[in-house]
């Protein structure tokens, strides 16, 4: 992947050029960085200060590019916002402000995203001591109904402009953080006109655990356990991405047996996740019987996982250089029994819910996300493919043994809630088809490569991605050659999905928010890293 450095003063113009002339329409990832304080004797090419790493991709040509920019001003660090180019930059830029204190000029809503409004300091800076300035306090903070936007005046000065989020005449209700349909402690502040949604303010961070900060003091094998606790319904896939990133950085080639095992496990995990997506959506919309059908079938998968991995949800299976243990002797037999079982039972999902006229009336034409917006927001996975965007990482950047199997990328064009359901239903069948091609052909070989007791990744920056159950899960790693990562950032699959909420819900009814949120299929611990 090509890399370029752009000075802050040239960033906006050059990014606009990359978007228009180079067709870089997909902002794949946006990562905040602290490269340290400049020191005498630094090489000219050595990055210093606070900055951002952008991963860009063209959906037309497939070309990919890494852009880095930085500022040495640690007191009032400012960079141009790229929200006018890619809508998906809005929440990641707020995240970078939250943890690094970089103010983005031109951003329409420069508030903290995860931390309390009264938090002091920026935890991901290398010189920050959060515990010193933030004693434990149990007071409830008031919701802030104003935000600020930074503007650049004609003479080059920064001007602050206050914006009101909700006016006095607006009726605002909270959906969450305890509402069951938010699928975790996520809070939507919803402005209503009668039953019609006028706008939505997303509030994250209720279970933020500081995983990316924790990684900076963990060895590489220790970081693996935390990936299972991000998107816990894509634990196998997330851990696969981290292992793959570290392996590529170290030049480690795993055996074909490991590649087959990882691919099969990823697809079993995808089926597991899509079944739970179906079950929980049905429960949210009042179809309790369908909810029970889903859990009945998912138990079969969890039994298969438990026999080989020892876990059912937190699996801890992939390792650097292989997998934790070889397949259980019953694995092949049980998987081969599950394939026809699931193909038969999925018809019940159609009979009781998908084909139900009530479900279709509540899902069709609701929460429409256009293909252009899906790309601009970076809403990958089933959400993007339901809007006509062929964004599957397994096809774009093949890994594992996906280049050796035949499968269709499921794409719909309607972009509504029903299309998002149908993508998952069809993908269950495609995952079964992938597994069927592999299960009788798992080659012999080592399930774990021999690794040194202390793993050190060569100095440099690396990125790897997999097709998670909810979209692209990416891992950005910067290493200084030490036994711990200098920076380990995860491209959450759910943050771009939640970023679309305000756009696709405006004009919808309050009851539609439940269906829209359910079909976007975000997982809150994946957001609150």
PyMOL commands that set and color helices and strands:
alter all, ss='L'
color gray80, all
select helices_A, chain A and resi 8-20+89-100+130-133+180-182+211-215+220-227+235-250+256-284+288-309+331-354+357-363+371-377+381-386+393-396+402-404+417-438+493-499+501-505+510-520+524-527
alter helices_A, ss='H'
color red, helices_A
select strands_A, chain A and resi 2-5+26-34+50-57+64-71+78-80+103-105+146-152+158-164+171-175+187-193+196-203+318-319+322-323+460-468+471-479+487-491
alter strands_A, ss='S'
color yellow, strands_A
deselect
rebuild
show_as cartoon
